[in-house]
């Protein structure tokens, strides 16, 4: 049988597929035979991005550095109990008023019921409220400390936070100890309506009573401190400090810029801007906070061995007026 003539197209196709002289023979299905290792699951939250310089930071490294960015020095928010460990002498912390918890008087519901949000915040933080209150020592100096934890509903101030601030001020006045407050808050807790706004006046009155009794108070504003907290007790202590780069204000900068239809100056509402305008007494790095607070307490009350509790105002000798 005669052979069929080859199709020129088939010959051209074979020539194109044939390997060049000296070239490695083509391996059919090479990719299909490669073995790919199974992707390992990475635990979530191992890395964080600095909101100031955008550097990606290993979480463990950040915690070892006191939650301060190793690249730009930005001070991240600190959980309340972690702040206590940084600040208070080991073995001296005694927490107060842990039995106070929020009540949903208004039956408030937005994306979910307020009562459910409180319960979730408790489980997440292990705290009964946004404010941790207690007594302890800072480098041997006895103090009363109140710390707002931004991780508990944004550190917002409701009835319980206001009551704890008032009780902390009363304890400081009674025991003759300085009151140290750390703020990190989005402001008044909207879920409690007018009851949360009432705490602004209540906390200011409590600090005024402490001042009238001869007590000494310091507020350290940390990132962020805004809204009704800035507009009340955080701004009426004897000394007002801040951590570097902290956002401090009432309304947020974007809200202000939109309302005024103006471009805001560089660094607006940052701690450095407020210090320049006379709204702060000093900016203190987290690594220097304990030593700075101890020095300020000594300036106001004397070293630990010389501190004598201040008697109530009514018991002091008041010069007669003529």
C-alpha positions in Angstrom: 0.0 0.0 0.0 1.4 3.3 -0.9 2.2 5.7 1.9 0.1 8.8 2.3 2.0 12.0 1.7 2.8 14.0 4.8 0.9 17.1 5.4 3.3 20.2 5.3 1.5 21.6 8.3 2.2 18.5 10.4 5.9 18.6 9.4 6.1 22.3 10.5 4.4 21.5 13.8 6.9 18.6 14.5 9.8 20.8 13.6 8.6 23.5 16.1 8.1 21.0 18.9 11.5 19.3 18.3 14.2 20.4 20.7 17.2 22.3 19.5 20.5 20.5 19.0 22.2 20.2 22.4 19.2 21.4 24.3 17.7 19.4 27.3 14.9 17.2 26.1 11.5 18.6 27.1 9.9 16.9 30.0 6.2 16.5 29.6 4.1 17.3 32.6 7.1 18.6 34.6 5.0 21.1 36.6 2.3 18.5 37.4 5.0 16.3 39.1 6.3 19.0 41.4 5.5 18.5 45.0 4.3 21.6 46.8 4.5 21.7 50.6 1.3 22.4 52.4 1.0 26.1 53.5 1.4 26.3 57.2 -1.3 28.2 59.2 0.2 31.3 60.9 -1.4 32.4 64.2 -3.3 35.6 63.8 -2.1 38.8 65.4 1.7 38.0 65.2 2.4 41.3 63.4 1.2 44.9 63.9 1.4 47.9 61.7 2.5 51.2 63.3 -0.2 53.8 62.6 2.5 56.5 62.7 5.3 55.2 60.4 3.5 52.2 58.9 6.4 49.9 60.0 5.4 46.2 60.4 6.4 45.1 63.9 6.5 41.7 65.5 4.0 41.8 68.3 6.3 40.1 70.9 9.1 42.6 70.1 6.6 45.5 70.6 5.5 44.1 73.9 9.1 43.8 75.1 9.6 47.4 74.2 6.7 48.6 76.3 4.4 48.9 73.2 6.6 51.6 71.8 7.4 51.4 68.0 11.1 50.6 67.6 11.3 52.6 64.4 9.6 55.9 65.2 8.9 55.8 68.9 5.1 55.9 68.6 3.3 54.9 71.8 0.6 52.3 71.2 -2.3 52.0 73.6 -1.6 49.8 76.6 -4.1 47.4 78.3 -5.0 48.5 81.8 -3.4 45.6 83.7 -0.2 45.8 81.5 0.0 49.5 82.5 -0.2 48.6 86.2 2.6 46.1 85.7 4.7 48.8 84.1 3.9 51.5 86.7 3.3 49.9 90.2 6.0 48.4 92.4 5.6 44.6 92.3 3.4 43.2 95.1 1.9 46.5 96.2 -1.2 46.8 93.9 -4.5 46.5 95.7 -7.5 46.9 93.3 -10.6 48.7 94.6 -14.3 48.7 93.7 -14.2 45.7 91.5 -17.9 45.0 92.3 -19.2 48.0 90.3 -20.6 47.0 86.9 -22.7 48.9 84.4 -26.5 48.7 84.3 -28.4 49.1 81.0 -31.0 51.5 82.4 -32.2 52.6 78.9 -32.4 49.3 77.3 -30.1 50.7 74.6 -29.7 48.8 71.3 -27.8 49.7 68.2 -25.9 47.0 66.3 -26.5 44.8 69.4 -27.9 45.3 72.9 -25.7 47.4 75.3 -25.9 44.6 77.9 -24.4 42.2 75.4 -21.5 44.6 74.5 -20.7 45.0 78.2 -20.6 41.2 78.6 -18.3 40.8 75.6 -16.0 43.5 76.9 -15.8 41.8 80.3 -14.8 38.5 78.7 -12.3 40.1 76.4 -10.5 42.1 79.0 -11.1 40.2 82.2 -12.3 43.5 83.8 -15.6 44.6 85.2 -15.4 48.0 83.6 -13.2 50.4 81.5 -11.6 51.9 84.6 -9.1 50.1 86.9 -8.9 51.7 90.3 -6.6 50.9 93.2 -3.7 51.8 95.4 0.0 50.8 95.3 3.4 52.3 95.3 5.5 53.9 92.6 9.2 53.6 93.5 8.1 53.5 97.2 5.7 56.4 97.0 2.1 55.5 98.0 -0.4 56.4 95.4 -4.0 56.0 94.3 -4.2 55.1 90.6 -7.1 55.2 88.1 -6.4 53.8 84.6 -8.8 53.9 81.7 -8.5 50.9 79.3 -9.2 51.7 75.7 -9.8 48.0 75.1 -13.0 48.1 77.1 -15.5 49.8 74.9 -13.0 52.4 73.8 -12.4 53.5 77.4 -15.7 55.3 77.4 -17.1 57.0 80.5 -20.4 55.8 81.9 -21.9 55.8 85.4 -19.4 53.2 86.7 -16.3 55.0 85.4 -17.5 58.3 86.8 -18.3 56.7 90.2 -14.8 55.1 90.3 -13.1 58.4 89.5 -15.1 60.0 92.3 -14.2 57.1 94.8 -10.6 57.3 93.8 -10.5 61.0 94.6 -12.2 60.4 97.9 -9.7 57.7 98.8 -6.8 59.9 97.9 -8.2 62.8 100.0 -8.9 60.5 103.0 -5.5 58.7 103.0 -3.4 61.8 102.0 -2.1 60.0 98.9 -1.6 61.6 95.4 -4.0 60.6 92.8 -2.6 59.5 89.4 -4.9 59.1 86.5 -4.1 57.6 83.1 -6.6 58.3 80.3 -7.2 56.5 77.0 -10.8 57.1 75.9 -13.2 58.0 73.2 -15.3 60.1 75.6 -18.7 59.7 77.2 -20.5 56.3 76.6 -23.4 57.1 74.3 -25.2 53.9 75.4 -26.0 55.5 78.7 -27.3 58.8 77.3 -27.5 61.8 79.6 -26.4 59.6 82.5 -22.9 59.4 81.0 -22.8 63.1 80.3 -23.6 63.7 84.0 -20.3 62.0 84.9 -18.4 65.0 83.4 -19.7 67.3 86.2 -19.5 64.6 88.8 -15.8 63.8 88.2 -14.8 67.5 88.0 -16.6 68.1 91.4 -14.8 65.1 92.9 -11.3 66.4 91.8 -12.2 69.9 93.1 -13.0 68.3 96.5 -9.6 66.6 96.5 -8.0 69.9 95.6 -9.8 71.7 98.4 -8.6 69.1 100.9 -5.0 69.8 100.0 -4.6 66.7 97.8 -2.4 66.4 94.8 -3.4 65.0 91.4 -1.8 64.2 88.1 -3.4 63.1 84.8 -1.4 61.4 82.1 -3.2 61.6 78.8 -2.3 58.7 76.5 -3.3 57.9 73.0 -6.1 58.6 72.4 -7.9 60.9 74.9 -10.9 62.6 73.4 -14.5 63.7 74.0 -16.1 64.0 77.4 -13.0 62.7 79.2 -10.8 65.4 77.8 -13.5 68.0 78.6 -13.8 66.9 82.2 -11.6 65.3 84.8 -8.6 64.8 82.5 -8.1 68.5 82.2 -8.6 69.7 85.8 -5.8 67.9 87.8 -2.9 69.8 89.3 -0.5 68.6 86.6 -1.3 67.4 83.1 1.2 65.1 81.3 1.0 63.2 78.1 2.8 60.5 76.3 4.5 61.4 73.0 2.3 61.6 69.9 -0.9 61.1 71.9 -4.1 62.3 70.1 -5.8 64.7 72.5 -8.9 66.7 71.8 -12.7 66.9 72.0 -14.1 66.2 68.5 -11.8 64.4 66.1 -9.7 66.3 63.6 -11.6 65.1 60.5 -14.9 66.3 62.1 -13.4 69.7 62.9 -11.9 70.1 59.4 -15.2 69.2 57.8 -17.3 71.5 60.0 -15.0 74.5 59.7 -14.1 73.8 56.1 -10.5 74.6 56.9 -7.2 72.8 56.6 -5.9 72.1 60.1 -2.3 73.0 61.1 0.3 70.2 61.1 0.3 68.1 64.3 -3.2 69.4 65.3 -4.4 67.7 68.5 -1.2 65.8 69.1 0.6 66.1 72.4 3.4 68.1 71.0 1.0 70.7 69.5 -0.9 71.0 72.8 2.4 71.4 74.8 3.4 74.3 72.5 0.0 75.9 73.1 0.2 75.6 76.9 -2.4 72.9 77.3 0.1 70.4 78.8 2.7 70.7 81.5 5.1 68.1 80.0 5.4 65.2 77.6 6.9 62.1 79.2 8.1 59.0 77.4 6.7 55.7 78.7 10.2 54.5 79.6 10.6 57.5 81.9 7.1 57.6 83.4 7.8 55.9 86.8 10.8 58.1 87.6 9.1 61.3 86.5 6.0 60.6 88.6 8.1 59.8 91.6 10.0 63.1 91.2 6.8 65.1 90.8 5.3 63.5 93.9 8.4 64.4 95.9 8.2 68.0 94.7 4.6 68.2 95.9 4.7 66.1 99.1 8.4 65.4 99.9 10.3 62.1 99.7 8.5 59.0 101.1 10.0 59.3 104.6 8.8 62.9 104.9 5.3 62.4 103.7 2.7 63.3 106.3 -1.1 62.8 105.5 -2.8 66.2 105.0 -5.6 66.7 107.5 -9.0 67.6 106.1 -9.5 71.3 105.4 -11.8 71.8 108.4 -9.1 70.6 110.8 -6.4 72.8 109.5 -5.5 76.2 111.1 -7.0 78.8 108.9 -5.9 82.4 109.5 -8.7 84.6 110.6 -9.8 87.2 108.0 -10.5 90.8 109.0 
